[in-house]
């Protein structure tokens, strides 16, 4: 989870920043819906446990669906903003 927060912040130049209290409930909900699996791994360095998440096949399919919906939505919004959207 922490690595996800860091990567999201870095890859968006700080535009998207989530707090742990926001991210972990989302991860747990995605896991409950079988979009993710998780496993605990004990660190060899300090013995502390870290939880690792992995997207499932069901999660990959849902991601593809959500990406398509986002592309359709963002294209429509872009047309409205540029005046390209025709009204009937």
C-alpha positions in Angstrom: 0.0 0.0 0.0 2.7 2.5 0.9 4.6 1.8 -2.3 1.3 2.4 -4.2 0.9 5.8 -2.5 4.4 6.8 -3.3 4.2 5.7 -6.9 0.9 7.5 -7.4 2.3 10.7 -6.0 5.6 10.5 -8.0 4.0 9.5 -11.3 1.5 12.4 -11.1 4.0 15.0 -9.9 2.1 15.2 -6.7 -1.3 15.9 -8.3 -2.8 12.7 -6.8 -1.9 12.2 -3.2 -3.9 9.8 -1.0 -3.7 9.3 2.7 -3.3 5.8 4.0 -6.7 6.2 5.7 -8.2 6.6 2.2 -6.2 4.0 0.3 -6.5 1.0 2.7 -10.3 0.9 2.8 -10.3 1.0 -1.0 -7.8 -1.9 -1.2 -9.9 -3.9 1.3 -13.1 -3.3 -0.7 -11.3 -4.4 -3.9 -10.1 -7.5 -2.2 -13.5 -8.3 -0.9 -14.9 -8.1 -4.5 -12.1 -10.4 -5.6 -10.4 -7.8 -7.8 -7.2 -8.1 -5.7 -5.5 -10.7 -3.6 -3.0 -10.0 -0.8 -0.4 -11.8 1.1 1.8 -11.0 4.1 5.6 -11.2 3.8 8.0 -11.0 6.6 11.0 -8.8 5.9 14.4 -10.5 6.1 16.0 -7.2 7.2 13.9 -6.4 10.3 11.3 -9.1 10.6 8.4 -6.7 10.1 5.5 -7.9 7.9 4.4 -6.1 4.8 1.2 -6.7 2.9 1.5 -7.2 -0.9 -1.4 -6.8 -3.2 -1.9 -8.4 -6.6 -4.6 -7.8 -9.2 -6.7 -10.9 -10.1 -8.0 -12.0 -13.5 -11.4 -10.6 -12.5 -9.7 -7.3 -11.5 -7.9 -7.1 -14.9 -11.3 -7.5 -16.6 -12.9 -4.8 -14.4 -10.0 -2.5 -15.0 -10.4 -2.8 -18.7 -14.2 -2.0 -18.4 -13.5 1.0 -16.1 -10.8 2.3 -18.5 -13.2 2.1 -21.5 -15.9 3.9 -19.5 -13.4 6.6 -18.5 -12.3 7.1 -22.1 -15.9 7.4 -23.3 -16.7 9.9 -20.5 -13.6 12.0 -20.9 -14.0 12.1 -24.7 -17.6 13.4 -24.2 -16.5 16.0 -21.7 -13.7 17.1 -24.0 -16.3 17.6 -26.8 -18.5 19.7 -24.5 -15.6 21.9 -23.5 -14.4 22.4 -27.1 -17.9 22.9 -28.5 -17.6 19.8 -30.7 -20.7 18.2 -29.1 -23.7 18.6 -31.4 -27.0 19.4 -29.8 -30.2 18.0 -31.3 
